[in-house]
Amino acid sequence: MYYCCFFWYFSWFMITFMSSITVFFMINDMEILPATEIDLPVLLALQKRCYMAEALIYDDYTIQPLTQDLESTREEFRSRTIFKAVRNGEIVGSVRGHAVDDTCHVGKLFVDETIQNQGLGSRLLLHLECAYPRCSRFELYTGHRSEKNLHIYHKIGYREFKREVVNEHFSFVFLEKRKAFGA
């Protein structure tokens, strides 16, 4: 009996430990870099794959990230900061932002579905925040039923400050994160 308990606990420990090591290395072998114009077709294709999950939640396949074309992506590239997450030479995530006064407006945070839930989305968002040291406020929005998004944003310090009803089935949830200068 003691042998079985020992074996079970040892097996559980090894599985847990090895899973933690795998996630650690998977996240740490990522590079977050500024996107280049050459990256835009790949980013747009990944964006469309990633936003399919949002479209399914709301049964709406006309959302802007799915209908965006390459030319409007180029326009965003010229007016925003775009970071890409790269793993083994492959783009696996991205985030965009731009500053207006002391507020950084965050947009289009997405991570390849095969590596979600490993902290990369949070890491991308925090990387963008560091790129705007003069901003004291960061603002983003998501849909009211996008529970995974809301969870991530709350976890890293974003708080809801308003809701905007679009129709009886959909509302935007606006969140912000404030920081003191020097923090």
N, C-alpha and C positions, 0 to 999 in steps of 0.2 A: 504494500500500500504506500509506504513512504517513498519507494522507488518510483511509483507512478506519479505521485505528487511532485517529486523532484523533477522528473522528466517533463511533466506538463509545464511547470514554472520555468524550467530552463528553455523549453521550446518557445513559450510565450515571450520570454525575455529576448531570445535570439531573433524572433520574428519582429518584435517591436524595435529592437536595437538596429537591426539591418534595414528596416523600413525607414527609420529616422536617418540613418547614414545615407541611404539612397536619396531621400528628399533633400538632405543637406547638399549632397554633391550635384543633384540635378539643378537646384537653384543657384548654387555657387559657380557652376560652369556657364552661367549666363553672362552676357555682356549687355549693358544698356548703353546705346550709342545714339548720337543724333542721326536721324534718317537723312538720306540723300534723295535727290530727285530720281535717281535710278531705282530706288527701293519702292517708289510709289505704286507701280502695278502689283507688286507682291503684297504690299500693305493693303491695298484695296481689295484684293482677292481674299486675304485673311480676314479683313474686316467683315466682308460679306458672309463668310463662313461662320464667324463668331456671332454675328448679330442675328443669325437664323434662330438661335435660342430665344432671343427677345421677341422676335416675330411670332414664334410659337406660343409664348406666354400670352400675347395679346391678340393672336390670330389676325395679325396685320402685317402683310408682307410689303407694305408701301412705306415703311419707316425710312428715314433719310439715309442711315448707314447702308441700307440695302439698295437704294436707288441711286446713290451717289455715283457719278461717273469719274473718269480719270482726269478730265479737265478741271472739275471742281475740287478734286483732291490736290491737283497742282496749285490751284488758287489758295487752298488752305495751307499748303506747304510754304507758299510765299509770305503768308501773313501770320503763321503760327510756328511754335516750336513743336517739332514732332520727334519723339524718341522711339527707338525700336529695341526690342529685346532679341538678342541673337544667341542661338545655341547650336554648336557644331556647324556654323556657317548658315543656319536657317533662321529666318525671322519667325518668331513665335509669339510676339506680342507688341503692343504699341500704346502710346498715349499722346495726346495733343494738348496744347495750352497756349494761351496768349494773355498778356496783361493789359488791363484798362485801369489807369490810375494805380491804386494800391491793391487791386484785386486780380488774381490769376484765374481766368476762366478755363476750367479743365473740360476736355471733351474726348470722346472716342477712346476710352480705355478698353482694351480687349486683349485676351490671351487665348492662344490655341486651346481648344477643348481637351486635347490629349494631355496637357500639363496644367490644367486648372486645379485650384485648391491646394497649391503648394507655395503660395505667398508671392508669386510673380506679379500679380496685379497690384498688390500693396507696394511692392518694391518699385514698380514703374511709377506709381502715383507719388511715392515719397521722393523718387529721383526728380520728377517734374517740380515738386515743391522746392527742392534744393536749387533748381535752375532759376528760380525766381526769388532770390534772397531779399529783394526790396519790397516784395508783396507781403502785406500783413494779413491778407485774407485770400482764401481759395474757395472757389464756388464751382459746383457741378450739379447736374440733375440726372434723374433716372425715372423710370416708370414706377407707379405706386405698387405694382405687383412683382417687381424685380427684386425678390427677397435676397438673392445671393449678392447682388450689387449693394443693396442697403446694408446688409450685414458687414461687408468689407469696409464700406465707407464709415459706418459707425465704429468699427473696430479700430480704425486708425485716426479717430478724432473728429470726423465730420458730424455735424448736427443739422437736423431739418430746421429750416427757417420759413419755408412757405410751401404751399401746394397750389398748383394751377390746374383747374379742371378743364380738360379739353373737350370731353363729351361724357355721357353717362357711364361709359366703360373705361375711360382712361384719364388719369391725372399725372402731371409731372410733379415729382418731389424734388425740391431744391434744397441742397445741403451746403453748408459752409464750414470752414475750419479757419479759426483765427489764431494768429501767433503773435507773440510780442517780439519786437525787434531785438536781436541779440540772442533769441532763444533757439 
